Amino acid sequence: MKIKTYHLGEIEFDEELIINFNSGIIGFEQLKKYLLIKVDDDFFYWLNSVEKPEIAFPLIGIRIIDDTYPEEKSHEAFGIVSLNSDVLKITVNLKAPVYINQDTKTGYQKILDTDKYPVYYNLFKE
């Protein structure tokens, strides 16, 4: 299969690589099928919609930021990144992580019921 992405151009992939989000992502509940893409040199992963390829979310593994972050059985936690041309204004959402199981090709988003994790966590500091 092929999709034409906004950030990475045309990508060819096997259907077995599609990660299914049964409930979608908050604000994009109608989109259920995604690819998790990692470009060799890139700092971020990209969660790219298969159904609407112009929609993609930059992600970062949250364990890199906080090694005590809540785990979910068999799923890795990723934070959705808000990019900005000013590096000091790049944030990651720690309040509503995306959990992905790359073996079963399933994922979901969960809102954590605690004030410990902010929606806008500055990824870089001076």
N, CA, C and O atoms as a printed pandas DataFrame, in Angstrom:
     atom_number atom_name residue_name chain_id  residue_number  x_coord  y_coord  z_coord
0              1         N          MET        A               1    0.849   -1.179    0.000
1              2        CA          MET        A               1    0.000    0.000    0.000
2              3         C          MET        A               1    0.894    1.242    0.000
3              4         O          MET        A               1    2.059    1.196    0.396
4              5         N          LYS        A               2    0.311    2.350   -0.457
5              6        CA          LYS        A               2    1.028    3.614   -0.470
6              7         C          LYS        A               2    0.133    4.718    0.059
7              8         O          LYS        A               2   -1.079    4.726   -0.157
8              9         N          ILE        A               3    0.770    5.659    0.765
9             10        CA          ILE        A               3    0.084    6.897    1.138
10            11         C          ILE        A               3    1.044    8.046    0.872
11            12         O          ILE        A               3    2.262    7.873    0.881
12            13         N          LYS        A               4    0.476    9.214    0.635
13            14        CA          LYS        A               4    1.292   10.415    0.445
14            15         C          LYS        A               4    1.116   11.275    1.691
15            16         O          LYS        A               4    0.050   11.849    1.917
16            17         N          THR        A               5    2.180   11.358    2.498
17            18        CA          THR        A               5    2.115   12.096    3.758
18            19         C          THR        A               5    2.546   13.535    3.551
19            20         O          THR        A               5    3.237   13.860    2.586
20            21         N          TYR        A               6    2.133   14.382    4.460
21            22        CA          TYR        A               6    2.486   15.798    4.414
22            23         C          TYR        A               6    3.957   16.007    4.766
23            24         O          TYR        A               6    4.650   16.785    4.109
24            25         N          HIS        A               7    4.434   15.314    5.800
25            26        CA          HIS        A               7    5.785   15.533    6.321
26            27         C          HIS        A               7    6.854   14.674    5.667
27            28         O          HIS        A               7    8.001   15.104    5.543
28            29         N          LEU        A               8    6.501   13.478    5.250
29            30        CA          LEU        A               8    7.516   12.526    4.790
30            31         C          LEU        A               8    7.365   12.125    3.327
31            32         O          LEU        A               8    8.112   11.274    2.843
32            33         N          GLY        A               9    6.422   12.718    2.623
33            34        CA          GLY        A               9    6.220   12.376    1.218
34            35         C          GLY        A               9    5.505   11.045    1.069
35            36         O          GLY        A               9    4.774   10.616    1.962
36            37         N          GLU        A              10    5.722   10.398   -0.063
37            38        CA          GLU        A              10    5.061    9.119   -0.337
38            39         C          GLU        A              10    5.747    7.994    0.426
39            40         O          GLU        A              10    6.973    7.881    0.434
40            41         N          ILE        A              11    4.935    7.173    1.061
41            42        CA          ILE        A              11    5.445    6.040    1.847
42            43         C          ILE        A              11    4.758    4.773    1.375
43            44         O          ILE        A              11    3.536    4.728    1.230
44            45         N          GLU        A              12    5.553    3.753    1.138
45            46        CA          GLU        A              12    5.029    2.439    0.807
46            47         C          GLU        A              12    5.142    1.581    2.064
47            48         O          GLU        A              12    6.157    1.622    2.758
48            49         N          PHE        A              13    4.098    0.804    2.357
49            50        CA          PHE        A              13    4.092    0.009    3.581
50            51         C          PHE        A              13    3.248   -1.245    3.401
51            52         O          PHE        A              13    2.398   -1.330    2.515
52            53         N          ASP        A              14    3.512   -2.215    4.272
53            54        CA          ASP        A              14    2.708   -3.437    4.313
54            55         C          ASP        A              14    1.502   -3.205    5.223
55            56         O          ASP        A              14    1.606   -2.521    6.241
56            57         N          GLU        A              15    0.390   -3.763    4.857
57            58        CA          GLU        A              15   -0.837   -3.592    5.622
58            59         C          GLU        A              15   -0.699   -4.095    7.065
59            60         O          GLU        A              15   -1.393   -3.612    7.961
60            61         N          GLU        A              16    0.191   -5.060    7.286
61            62        CA          GLU        A              16    0.390   -5.606    8.637
62            63         C          GLU        A              16    0.992   -4.580    9.601
63            64         O          GLU        A              16    0.978   -4.802   10.812
64            65         N          LEU        A              17    1.512   -3.476    9.095
65            66        CA          LEU        A              17    2.123   -2.446    9.941
66            67         C          LEU        A              17    1.109   -1.450   10.496
67            68         O          LEU        A              17    1.449   -0.617   11.336
68            69         N          ILE        A              18   -0.127   -1.534   10.030
69            70        CA          ILE        A              18   -1.153   -0.587   10.479
70            71         C          ILE        A              18   -1.494   -0.846   11.946
71            72         O          ILE        A              18   -1.755   -1.977   12.356
72            73         N          ILE        A              19   -1.482    0.241   12.723
73            74        CA          ILE        A              19   -1.855    0.188   14.136
74            75         C          ILE        A              19   -3.296    0.666   14.248
75            76         O          ILE        A              19   -3.641    1.747   13.770
76            77         N          ASN        A              20   -4.129   -0.145   14.882
77            78        CA          ASN        A              20   -5.556    0.152   15.003
78            79         C          ASN        A              20   -5.867    0.839   16.329
79            80         O          ASN        A              20   -5.567    0.323   17.405
80            81         N          PHE        A              21   -6.474    2.011   16.220
81            82        CA          PHE        A              21   -6.971    2.757   17.378
82            83         C          PHE        A              21   -8.488    2.663   17.325
83            84         O          PHE        A              21   -9.131    3.430   16.608
84            85         N          ASN        A              22   -9.063    1.739   18.071
85            86        CA          ASN        A              22  -10.510    1.501   18.004
86            87         C          ASN        A              22  -11.337    2.734   18.347
87            88         O          ASN        A              22  -12.424    2.925   17.801
88            89         N          SER        A              23  -10.827    3.575   19.253
89            90        CA          SER        A              23  -11.550    4.791   19.646
90            91         C          SER        A              23  -10.960    6.045   19.007
91            92         O          SER        A              23  -11.416    7.155   19.284
92            93         N          GLY        A              24   -9.959    5.876   18.163
93            94        CA          GLY        A              24   -9.313    7.024   17.537
94            95         C          GLY        A              24   -8.471    7.809   18.527
95            96         O          GLY        A              24   -8.172    7.340   19.625
96            97         N          ILE        A              25   -8.098    9.002   18.120
97            98        CA          ILE        A              25   -7.334    9.940   18.947
98            99         C          ILE        A              25   -8.290   11.082   19.274
99           100         O          ILE        A              25   -9.134   11.434   18.450
100          101         N          ILE        A              26   -8.171   11.663   20.457
101          102        CA          ILE        A              26   -9.067   12.739   20.871
102          103         C          ILE        A              26   -9.081   13.843   19.808
103          104         O          ILE        A              26   -8.038   14.381   19.434
104          105         N          GLY        A              27  -10.277   14.161   19.337
105          106        CA          GLY        A              27  -10.452   15.157   18.286
106          107         C          GLY        A              27  -10.427   14.552   16.888
107          108         O          GLY        A              27  -10.812   15.201   15.916
108          109         N          PHE        A              28   -9.973   13.314   16.794
109          110        CA          PHE        A              28   -9.891   12.607   15.506
110          111         C          PHE        A              28  -10.461   11.193   15.668
111          112         O          PHE        A              28   -9.895   10.226   15.158
112          113         N          GLU        A              29  -11.564   11.086   16.367
113          114        CA          GLU        A              29  -12.152    9.789   16.703
114          115         C          GLU        A              29  -12.540    8.966   15.477
115          116         O          GLU        A              29  -12.604    7.739   15.554
116          117         N          GLN        A              30  -12.802    9.624   14.347
117          118        CA          GLN        A              30  -13.210    8.910   13.142
118          119         C          GLN        A              30  -12.039    8.210   12.458
119          120         O          GLN        A              30  -12.252    7.319   11.636
120          121         N          LEU        A              31  -10.819    8.596   12.778
121          122        CA          LEU        A              31   -9.630    7.984   12.167
122          123         C          LEU        A              31   -9.132    6.862   13.065
123          124         O          LEU        A              31   -8.807    7.094   14.230
124          125         N          LYS        A              32   -9.070    5.658   12.532
125          126        CA          LYS        A              32   -8.749    4.473   13.343
126          127         C          LYS        A              32   -7.435    3.800   12.965
127          128         O          LYS        A              32   -6.880    3.053   13.770
128          129         N          LYS        A              33   -6.922    4.048   11.757
129          130        CA          LYS        A              33   -5.758    3.318   11.263
130          131         C          LYS        A              33   -4.571    4.266   11.089
131          132         O          LYS        A              33   -4.665    5.302   10.430
132          133         N          TYR        A              34   -3.448    3.872   11.704
133          134        CA          TYR        A              34   -2.256    4.715   11.695
134          135         C          TYR        A              34   -1.002    3.895   11.420
135          136         O          TYR        A              34   -0.969    2.681   11.622
136          137         N          LEU        A              35    0.017    4.588   10.957
137          138        CA          LEU        A              35    1.365    4.025   10.856
138          139         C          LEU        A              35    2.232    4.741   11.861
139          140         O          LEU        A              35    2.135    5.959   12.008
140          141         N          LEU        A              36    3.084    3.999   12.562
141          142        CA          LEU        A              36    4.081    4.590   13.445
142          143         C          LEU        A              36    5.385    4.599   12.656
143          144         O          LEU        A              36    5.947    3.550   12.343
144          145         N          ILE        A              37    5.850    5.794   12.342
145          146        CA          ILE        A              37    7.008    5.954   11.459
146          147         C          ILE        A              37    8.155    6.588   12.231
147          148         O          ILE        A              37    7.966    7.568   12.952
148          149         N          LYS        A              38    9.339    6.023   12.072
149          150        CA          LYS        A              38   10.550    6.591   12.675
150          151         C          LYS        A              38   11.580    6.731   11.573
151          152         O          LYS        A              38   12.018    5.741   10.987
152          153         N          VAL        A              39   11.963    7.972   11.293
153          154        CA          VAL        A              39   13.021    8.240   10.328
154          155         C          VAL        A              39   14.337    8.182   11.096
155          156         O          VAL        A              39   14.435    8.707   12.205
156          157         N          ASP        A              40   15.340    7.552   10.512
157          158        CA          ASP        A              40   16.605    7.283   11.204
158          159         C          ASP        A              40   17.154    8.460   11.993
159          160         O          ASP        A              40   17.477    8.308   13.171
160          161         N          ASP        A              41   17.267    9.625   11.376
161          162        CA          ASP        A              41   17.902   10.770   12.021
162          163         C          ASP        A              41   16.946   11.587   12.882
163          164         O          ASP        A              41   17.380   12.441   13.655
164          165         N          ASP        A              42   15.664   11.332   12.752
165          166        CA          ASP        A              42   14.665   12.172   13.403
166          167         C          ASP        A              42   14.592   11.879   14.898
167          168         O          ASP        A              42   14.744   10.737   15.332
168          169         N          PHE        A              43   14.357   12.931   15.672
169          170        CA          PHE        A              43   14.213   12.841   17.124
170          171         C          PHE        A              43   12.842   12.275   17.496
171          172         O          PHE        A              43   12.682   11.655   18.548
172          173         N          PHE        A              44   11.857   12.492   16.624
173          174        CA          PHE        A              44   10.480   12.113   16.905
174          175         C          PHE        A              44   10.023   10.927   16.057
175          176         O          PHE        A              44   10.592   10.630   15.006
176          177         N          TYR        A              45    8.990   10.269   16.544
177          178        CA          TYR        A              45    8.223    9.311   15.752
178          179         C          TYR        A              45    7.098   10.123   15.110
179          180         O          TYR        A              45    6.794   11.232   15.547
180          181         N          TRP        A              46    6.487    9.558   14.071
181          182        CA          TRP        A              46    5.308   10.166   13.462
182          183         C          TRP        A              46    4.199    9.128   13.461
183          184         O          TRP        A              46    4.380    8.011   12.976
184          185         N          LEU        A              47    3.045    9.505   14.009
185          186        CA          LEU        A              47    1.855    8.666   13.971
186          187         C          LEU        A              47    0.993    9.231   12.854
187          188         O          LEU        A              47    0.308   10.238   13.029
188          189         N          ASN        A              48    1.035    8.573   11.711
189          190        CA          ASN        A              48    0.404    9.100   10.503
190          191         C          ASN        A              48   -0.867    8.332   10.179
191          192         O          ASN        A              48   -0.866    7.102   10.124
192          193         N          SER        A              49   -1.941    9.063    9.968
193          194        CA          SER        A              49   -3.213    8.441    9.615
194          195         C          SER        A              49   -3.112    7.796    8.234
195          196         O          SER        A              49   -2.569    8.390    7.303
196          197         N          VAL        A              50   -3.635    6.584    8.109
197          198        CA          VAL        A              50   -3.698    5.899    6.824
198          199         C          VAL        A              50   -4.935    6.376    6.062
199          200         O          VAL        A              50   -4.903    6.523    4.840
200          201         N          GLU        A              51   -6.024    6.617    6.794
201          202        CA          GLU        A              51   -7.284    7.015    6.163
202          203         C          GLU        A              51   -7.256    8.459    5.659
203          204         O          GLU        A              51   -7.909    8.786    4.668
204          205         N          LYS        A              52   -6.509    9.309    6.332
205          206        CA          LYS        A              52   -6.383   10.724    5.961
206          207         C          LYS        A              52   -4.905   11.089    6.116
207          208         O          LYS        A              52   -4.523   11.683    7.124
208          209         N          PRO        A              53   -4.071   10.743    5.136
209          210        CA          PRO        A              53   -2.615   10.840    5.256
210          211         C          PRO        A              53   -2.054   12.229    5.559
211          212         O          PRO        A              53   -0.900   12.353    5.970
212          213         N          GLU        A              54   -2.862   13.273    5.360
213          214        CA          GLU        A              54   -2.363   14.609    5.702
214          215         C          GLU        A              54   -2.374   14.864    7.212
215          216         O          GLU        A              54   -1.841   15.871    7.677
216          217         N          ILE        A              55   -2.982   13.951    7.976
217          218        CA          ILE        A              55   -3.024   14.055    9.440
218          219         C          ILE        A              55   -1.909   13.195   10.021
219          220         O          ILE        A              55   -1.839   11.990    9.776
220          221         N          ALA        A              56   -1.032   13.843   10.802
221          222        CA          ALA        A              56    0.071   13.128   11.460
222          223         C          ALA        A              56    0.386   13.811   12.784
223          224         O          ALA        A              56    0.288   15.031   12.911
224          225         N          PHE        A              57    0.760   13.014   13.749
225          226        CA          PHE        A              57    1.105   13.518   15.067
226          227         C          PHE        A              57    2.572   13.189   15.370
227          228         O          PHE        A              57    2.958   12.021   15.330
228          229         N          PRO        A              58    3.389   14.196   15.670
229          230        CA          PRO        A              58    4.744   13.888   16.124
230          231         C          PRO        A              58    4.656   13.334   17.547
231          232         O          PRO        A              58    3.924   13.864   18.383
232          233         N          LEU        A              59    5.400   12.277   17.810
233          234        CA          LEU        A              59    5.379   11.625   19.124
234          235         C          LEU        A              59    6.789   11.500   19.676
235          236         O          LEU        A              59    7.770   11.503   18.933
236          237         N          ILE        A              60    6.868   11.391   20.992
237          238        CA          ILE        A              60    8.130   11.067   21.653
238          239         C          ILE        A              60    7.826   10.037   22.733
239          240         O          ILE        A              60    6.791   10.109   23.396
240          241         N          GLY        A              61    8.729    9.080   22.904
241          242        CA          GLY        A              61    8.565    8.097   23.968
242          243         C          GLY        A              61    8.676    8.791   25.320
243          244         O          GLY        A              61    9.692    9.423   25.607
244          245         N          ILE        A              62    7.652    8.683   26.145
245          246        CA          ILE        A              62    7.605    9.432   27.402
246          247         C          ILE        A              62    8.631    8.921   28.412
247          248         O          ILE        A              62    9.074    9.686   29.268
248          249         N          ARG        A              63    9.008    7.680   28.336
249          250        CA          ARG        A              63   10.005    7.141   29.275
250          251         C          ARG        A              63   11.353    7.861   29.160
251          252         O          ARG        A              63   12.150    7.829   30.097
252          253         N          ILE        A              64   11.610    8.504   28.031
253          254        CA          ILE        A              64   12.829    9.305   27.870
254          255         C          ILE        A              64   12.771   10.528   28.787
255          256         O          ILE        A              64   13.796   10.989   29.289
256          257         N          ILE        A              65   11.571   11.042   28.995
257          258        CA          ILE        A              65   11.359   12.235   29.815
258          259         C          ILE        A              65   11.229   11.880   31.293
259          260         O          ILE        A              65   11.807   12.547   32.151
260          261         N          ASP        A              66   10.468   10.827   31.586
261          262        CA          ASP        A              66   10.158   10.445   32.966
262          263         C          ASP        A              66   10.127    8.921   33.068
263          264         O          ASP        A              66    9.186    8.276   32.606
264          265         N          ASP        A              67   11.162    8.360   33.676
265          266        CA          ASP        A              67   11.231    6.889   33.748
266          267         C          ASP        A              67   10.268    6.289   34.776
267          268         O          ASP        A              67   10.211    5.069   34.928
268          269         N          THR        A              68    9.506    7.140   35.487
269          270        CA          THR        A              68    8.490    6.638   36.416
270          271         C          THR        A              68    7.080    6.858   35.867
271          272         O          THR        A              68    6.097    6.674   36.584
272          273         N          TYR        A              69    6.984    7.247   34.610
273          274        CA          TYR        A              69    5.683    7.519   33.990
274          275         C          TYR        A              69    4.819    6.247   34.025
275          276         O          TYR        A              69    5.329    5.140   33.852
276          277         N          PRO        A              70    3.496    6.416   34.253
277          278        CA          PRO        A              70    2.613    5.243   34.346
278          279         C          PRO        A              70    2.673    4.349   33.100
279          280         O          PRO        A              70    2.551    4.814   31.966
280          281         N          GLU        A              71    2.863    3.069   33.351
281          282        CA          GLU        A              71    2.909    2.083   32.268
282          283         C          GLU        A              71    1.535    1.444   32.096
283          284         O          GLU        A              71    0.709    1.434   33.008
284          285         N          GLU        A              72    1.324    0.921   30.919
285          286        CA          GLU        A              72    0.131    0.126   30.627
286          287         C          GLU        A              72    0.634   -1.215   30.118
287          288         O          GLU        A              72    1.606   -1.271   29.364
288          289         N          LYS        A              73   -0.013   -2.278   30.522
289          290        CA          LYS        A              73    0.429   -3.622   30.161
290          291         C          LYS        A              73    0.653   -3.762   28.652
291          292         O          LYS        A              73   -0.259   -3.547   27.855
292          293         N          SER        A              74    1.871   -4.122   28.280
293          294        CA          SER        A              74    2.257   -4.416   26.898
294          295         C          SER        A              74    2.185   -3.222   25.946
295          296         O          SER        A              74    2.296   -3.405   24.734
296          297         N          HIS        A              75    2.003   -2.022   26.458
297          298        CA          HIS        A              75    1.902   -0.834   25.614
298          299         C          HIS        A              75    2.963    0.185   26.018
299          300         O          HIS        A              75    3.227    0.387   27.203
300          301         N          GLU        A              76    3.560    0.816   25.026
301          302        CA          GLU        A              76    4.547    1.869   25.262
302          303         C          GLU        A              76    3.842    3.224   25.218
303          304         O          GLU        A              76    2.995    3.468   24.358
304          305         N          ALA        A              77    4.206    4.113   26.170
305          306        CA          ALA        A              77    3.595    5.436   26.255
306          307         C          ALA        A              77    4.339    6.437   25.383
307          308         O          ALA        A              77    5.564    6.544   25.441
308          309         N          PHE        A              78    3.580    7.165   24.579
309          310        CA          PHE        A              78    4.111    8.238   23.748
310          311         C          PHE        A              78    3.339    9.514   24.053
311          312         O          PHE        A              78    2.140    9.475   24.330
312          313         N          GLY        A              79    4.031   10.635   23.998
313          314        CA          GLY        A              79    3.383   11.927   24.155
314          315         C          GLY        A              79    3.276   12.609   22.803
315          316         O          GLY        A              79    4.204   12.550   21.995
316          317         N          ILE        A              80    2.146   13.255   22.557
317          318        CA          ILE        A              80    1.981   14.019   21.329
318          319         C          ILE        A              80    2.711   15.347   21.498
319          320         O          ILE        A              80    2.520   16.058   22.484
320          321         N          VAL        A              81    3.541   15.662   20.525
321          322        CA          VAL        A              81    4.392   16.843   20.575
322          323         C          VAL        A              81    3.735   17.984   19.803
323          324         O          VAL        A              81    3.191   17.780   18.718
324          325         N          SER        A              82    3.793   19.190   20.376
325          326        CA          SER        A              82    3.382   20.408   19.664
326          327         C          SER        A              82    4.658   21.094   19.213
327          328         O          SER        A              82    5.414   21.629   20.023
328          329         N          LEU        A              83    4.885   21.070   17.901
329          330        CA          LEU        A              83    6.113   21.634   17.344
330          331         C          LEU        A              83    6.016   23.155   17.254
331          332         O          LEU        A              83    4.925   23.718   17.170
332          333         N          ASN        A              84    7.181   23.808   17.274
333          334        CA          ASN        A              84    7.263   25.253   17.168
334          335         C          ASN        A              84    8.623   25.597   16.577
335          336         O          ASN        A              84    9.602   24.898   16.837
336          337         N          SER        A              85    8.696   26.659   15.789
337          338        CA          SER        A              85    9.988   27.053   15.214
338          339         C          SER        A              85   10.968   27.493   16.299
339          340         O          SER        A              85   12.181   27.424   16.105
340          341         N          ASP        A              86   10.443   27.946   17.446
341          342        CA          ASP        A              86   11.278   28.262   18.608
342          343         C          ASP        A              86   11.393   26.980   19.441
343          344         O          ASP        A              86   10.420   26.542   20.055
344          345         N          VAL        A              87   12.571   26.395   19.455
345          346        CA          VAL        A              87   12.789   25.107   20.138
346          347         C          VAL        A              87   12.329   25.147   21.596
347          348         O          VAL        A              87   11.843   24.144   22.118
348          349         N          LEU        A              88   12.475   26.288   22.251
349          350        CA          LEU        A              88   12.093   26.392   23.659
350          351         C          LEU        A              88   10.577   26.389   23.864
351          352         O          LEU        A              88   10.106   26.308   24.998
352          353         N          LYS        A              89    9.814   26.475   22.775
353          354        CA          LYS        A              89    8.350   26.448   22.868
354          355         C          LYS        A              89    7.763   25.112   22.413
355          356         O          LYS        A              89    6.544   24.978   22.307
356          357         N          ILE        A              90    8.613   24.128   22.145
357          358        CA          ILE        A              90    8.127   22.792   21.799
358          359         C          ILE        A              90    7.649   22.118   23.079
359          360         O          ILE        A              90    8.378   22.048   24.069
360          361         N          THR        A              91    6.408   21.621   23.043
361          362        CA          THR        A              91    5.847   20.976   24.229
362          363         C          THR        A              91    5.389   19.561   23.900
363          364         O          THR        A              91    5.204   19.196   22.740
364          365         N          VAL        A              92    5.214   18.780   24.961
365          366        CA          VAL        A              92    4.690   17.427   24.813
366          367         C          VAL        A              92    3.541   17.261   25.808
367          368         O          VAL        A              92    3.616   17.717   26.949
368          369         N          ASN        A              93    2.485   16.604   25.354
369          370        CA          ASN        A              93    1.308   16.379   26.183
370          371         C          ASN        A              93    1.536   15.126   27.038
371          372         O          ASN        A              93    1.509   14.000   26.540
372          373         N          LEU        A              94    1.758   15.352   28.326
373          374        CA          LEU        A              94    1.938   14.227   29.256
374          375         C          LEU        A              94    0.623   13.821   29.917
375          376         O          LEU        A              94    0.546   12.774   30.559
376          377         N          LYS        A              95   -0.406   14.646   29.763
377          378        CA          LYS        A              95   -1.706   14.400   30.387
378          379         C          LYS        A              95   -2.522   13.345   29.641
379          380         O          LYS        A              95   -3.274   12.585   30.250
380          381         N          ALA        A              96   -2.362   13.309   28.304
381          382        CA          ALA        A              96   -3.167   12.392   27.476
382          383         C          ALA        A              96   -2.237   11.591   26.563
383          384         O          ALA        A              96   -2.172   11.843   25.360
384          385         N          PRO        A              97   -1.516   10.622   27.144
385          386        CA          PRO        A              97   -0.576    9.838   26.342
386          387         C          PRO        A              97   -1.274    8.917   25.345
387          388         O          PRO        A              97   -2.438    8.549   25.502
388          389         N          VAL        A              98   -0.519    8.567   24.329
389          390        CA          VAL        A              98   -0.938    7.564   23.360
390          391         C          VAL        A              98   -0.170    6.289   23.711
391          392         O          VAL        A              98    1.059    6.305   23.781
392          393         N          TYR        A              99   -0.878    5.204   23.930
393          394        CA          TYR        A              99   -0.246    3.921   24.253
394          395         C          TYR        A              99   -0.310    3.026   23.014
395          396         O          TYR        A              99   -1.366    2.864   22.402
396          397         N          ILE        A             100    0.841    2.449   22.657
397          398        CA          ILE        A             100    0.922    1.615   21.456
398          399         C          ILE        A             100    1.577    0.278   21.780
399          400         O          ILE        A             100    2.611    0.219   22.446
400          401         N          ASN        A             101    0.957   -0.792   21.295
401          402        CA          ASN        A             101    1.557   -2.119   21.357
402          403         C          ASN        A             101    1.949   -2.473   19.924
403          404         O          ASN        A             101    1.094   -2.738   19.079
404          405         N          GLN        A             102    3.251   -2.472   19.668
405          406        CA          GLN        A             102    3.722   -2.712   18.314
406          407         C          GLN        A             102    3.626   -4.172   17.898
407          408         O          GLN        A             102    3.684   -4.476   16.707
408          409         N          ASP        A             103    3.479   -5.083   18.859
409          410        CA          ASP        A             103    3.317   -6.501   18.526
410          411         C          ASP        A             103    1.896   -6.811   18.046
411          412         O          ASP        A             103    1.703   -7.487   17.036
412          413         N          THR        A             104    0.903   -6.303   18.791
413          414        CA          THR        A             104   -0.491   -6.566   18.431
414          415         C          THR        A             104   -1.063   -5.515   17.485
415          416         O          THR        A             104   -2.183   -5.655   16.993
416          417         N          LYS        A             105   -0.285   -4.461   17.235
417          418        CA          LYS        A             105   -0.697   -3.366   16.341
418          419         C          LYS        A             105   -1.984   -2.701   16.830
419          420         O          LYS        A             105   -2.910   -2.456   16.057
420          421         N          THR        A             106   -2.016   -2.416   18.135
421          422        CA          THR        A             106   -3.149   -1.729   18.726
422          423         C          THR        A             106   -2.654   -0.497   19.486
423          424         O          THR        A             106   -1.518   -0.441   19.955
424          425         N          GLY        A             107   -3.539    0.472   19.587
425          426        CA          GLY        A             107   -3.205    1.676   20.331
426          427         C          GLY        A             107   -4.452    2.342   20.863
427          428         O          GLY        A             107   -5.565    2.076   20.410
428          429         N          TYR        A             108   -4.244    3.217   21.834
429          430        CA          TYR        A             108   -5.344    3.999   22.385
430          431         C          TYR        A             108   -4.764    5.218   23.084
431          432         O          TYR        A             108   -3.583    5.254   23.427
432          433         N          GLN        A             109   -5.611    6.209   23.288
433          434        CA          GLN        A             109   -5.211    7.391   24.035
434          435         C          GLN        A             109   -5.967    7.394   25.346
435          436         O          GLN        A             109   -7.136    7.013   25.411
436          437         N          LYS        A             110   -5.278    7.833   26.396
437          438        CA          LYS        A             110   -5.866    7.803   27.733
438          439         C          LYS        A             110   -5.585    9.133   28.425
439          440         O          LYS        A             110   -4.460    9.631   28.375
440          441         N          ILE        A             111   -6.585    9.703   29.060
441          442        CA          ILE        A             111   -6.376   10.918   29.854
442          443         C          ILE        A             111   -6.094   10.478   31.282
443          444         O          ILE        A             111   -6.897    9.772   31.893
444          445         N          LEU        A             112   -4.934   10.905   31.818
445          446        CA          LEU        A             112   -4.550   10.533   33.173
446          447         C          LEU        A             112   -5.254   11.443   34.176
447          448         O          LEU        A             112   -5.220   12.667   34.048
448          449         N          ASP        A             113   -5.880   10.843   35.157
449          450        CA          ASP        A             113   -6.652   11.583   36.161
450          451         C          ASP        A             113   -5.739   12.006   37.313
451          452         O          ASP        A             113   -5.873   11.526   38.439
452          453         N          THR        A             114   -4.809   12.914   37.008
453          454        CA          THR        A             114   -3.896   13.448   38.002
454          455         C          THR        A             114   -3.368   14.791   37.512
455          456         O          THR        A             114   -3.250   15.022   36.309
456          457         N          ASP        A             115   -3.058   15.660   38.444
457          458        CA          ASP        A             115   -2.480   16.959   38.083
458          459         C          ASP        A             115   -0.964   16.889   37.957
459          460         O          ASP        A             115   -0.319   17.891   37.648
460          461         N          LYS        A             116   -0.403   15.729   38.190
461          462        CA          LYS        A             116    1.054   15.566   38.138
462          463         C          LYS        A             116    1.607   15.786   36.725
463          464         O          LYS        A             116    2.734   16.253   36.561
464          465         N          TYR        A             117    0.817   15.449   35.718
465          466        CA          TYR        A             117    1.298   15.517   34.333
466          467         C          TYR        A             117    0.568   16.617   33.566
467          468         O          TYR        A             117   -0.657   16.589   33.448
468          469         N          PRO        A             118    1.330   17.594   33.040
469          470        CA          PRO        A             118    0.710   18.715   32.331
470          471         C          PRO        A             118    0.394   18.395   30.869
471          472         O          PRO        A             118    0.943   17.460   30.286
472          473         N          VAL        A             119   -0.497   19.190   30.300
473          474        CA          VAL        A             119   -0.812   19.098   28.875
474          475         C          VAL        A             119    0.345   19.692   28.067
475          476         O          VAL        A             119    0.671   19.199   26.987
476          477         N          TYR        A             120    0.962   20.750   28.596
477          478        CA          TYR        A             120    2.048   21.430   27.878
478          479         C          TYR        A             120    3.336   21.371   28.697
479          480         O          TYR        A             120    3.643   22.286   29.461
480          481         N          TYR        A             121    4.076   20.295   28.525
481          482        CA          TYR        A             121    5.372   20.127   29.201
482          483         C          TYR        A             121    6.471   20.569   28.227
483          484         O          TYR        A             121    6.585   20.027   27.128
484          485         N          ASN        A             122    7.278   21.555   28.636
485          486        CA          ASN        A             122    8.364   22.021   27.761
486          487         C          ASN        A             122    9.397   20.931   27.590
487          488         O          ASN        A             122    9.986   20.449   28.558
488          489         N          LEU        A             123    9.605   20.552   26.343
489          490        CA          LEU        A             123   10.525   19.466   26.032
490          491         C          LEU        A             123   11.979   19.914   26.175
491          492         O          LEU        A             123   12.839   19.127   26.570
492          493         N          PHE        A             124   12.245   21.164   25.856
493          494        CA          PHE        A             124   13.614   21.700   25.949
494          495         C          PHE        A             124   13.635   22.892   26.875
495          496         O          PHE        A             124   12.674   23.660   26.940
496          497         N          LYS        A             125   14.738   23.046   27.594
497          498        CA          LYS        A             125   14.914   24.173   28.514
498          499         C          LYS        A             125   16.245   24.870   28.191
499          500         O          LYS        A             125   17.158   24.274   27.620
500          501         N          GLU        A             126   16.321   26.143   28.572
501          502        CA          GLU        A             126   17.566   26.887   28.330
502          503         C          GLU        A             126   18.677   26.379   29.204
503          504         O          GLU        A             126   19.796   26.886   29.137
